[in-house]
């Protein structure tokens, strides 16, 4: 099962490291990643594989939101199919 993670917020050291460590601890593989800085804001999108994770999507989603608050960035997670449906032209 794939999902999309987005991270948006003020750029600072360690954002990628913290998110990557969080995913590794839960056995979530990063399939693809894109990140950039837009007007001083850090913007990252990740396609991740949750199939080997030891936690379900809803728990991971809540944990990412809490981590984002602590890091002062917005972190969201949605199932790949939901993401595709929302962005279909």
WOVENCOR-V662451 format. One line per field, one symbol per residue. burial: # if it has 16 or more other C-alpha atoms within 10 Angstrom, else .. Layout:
burial=???
//
This chain:
burial=.##########...#...#..##...####...........#########..#...#..##..##.##..#.########.........
//
